[in-house]
Amino acid sequence: MNKKERFKFVLDYFSTHQPVAETELEYQDPYQLLVAVILSAQCTDKRVNQITPVFFEKFPEPETLAEADTEAVYQVIRSCSYPNSKTRNLIGMAKKLTGEFKGIVPEDTKELMKLPGVGRKTANVIASVVYQKPALAVDTHVFRVAARLGLTTNAKTPLETEKQLLRYIPRNQVAIAHHWLILHGRYTCQARRPKCEVCPLTPACKFFNQKRKAAK
């Protein structure tokens, strides 16, 4: 199976069996999603969803967060990873958002990346989820699953992975493909123990077929 055929197999499967795929982060508006994605760096969505209800009760809009006391923010998010740096980034993001963008979360990825705590991955999440842009965020799940399936070849960085995936994924499927790959990595193609025995993508999976050949 060549790469074009592999992409078709994977995308056709997900299109048929998982036509709806969305972020598992809970949010009500672009500001809330932006906060949640910043918090989610090296932290589980489950943990973030436990934190954000209290967070948004205390800081319901970027204006209140921009004026927030550092210790007050820290106390709310202290159970997530890297709470010190995330506290600084969240307050800095809110100040920039209210000052330069009038409290409106921008849709352009370059503009988004001007905000503290917002890298390319976070910017792509916001652009695709909120504004339905053909942006593909590459986190550890996407990076791993794409490589194992053989959708990418020798990609050393998230950006290389993103570029290789965008060559073959149709523009109208880019945003949902991000969720397909994340969810597949989270629940099936897990890092330490991939569940190959129940994975429906094994006919196209480079990792599985190499492992099967090695076992013969």
Sequence and secondary structure as in RCSB ss.txt:
>XXXX:A:sequence
MNKKERFKFVLDYFSTHQPVAETELEYQDPYQLLVAVILSAQCTDKRVNQITPVFFEKFPEPETLAEADTEAVYQ
VIRSCSYPNSKTRNLIGMAKKLTGEFKGIVPEDTKELMKLPGVGRKTANVIASVVYQKPALAVDTHVFRVAARLG
LTTNAKTPLETEKQLLRYIPRNQVAIAHHWLILHGRYTCQARRPKCEVCPLTPACKFFNQKRKAAK
>XXXX:A:secstr
  HHHHHHHHHHHHHHH S    SS  SSHHHHHHHHHHTTTS HHHHHHHHHHHHHH  SHHHHHT  HHHHHH
HHTTSSSHHHHHHHHHHHHHHHHHHSTT   SSHHHHTTSTT  HHHHHHHHHHTT  S     HHHHHHHHHHT
SSSS  SHHHHHHHHHHHS GGGHHHHHHHHHHHHHHTS SSS  GGG TTGGG HHHHHHHHHH 
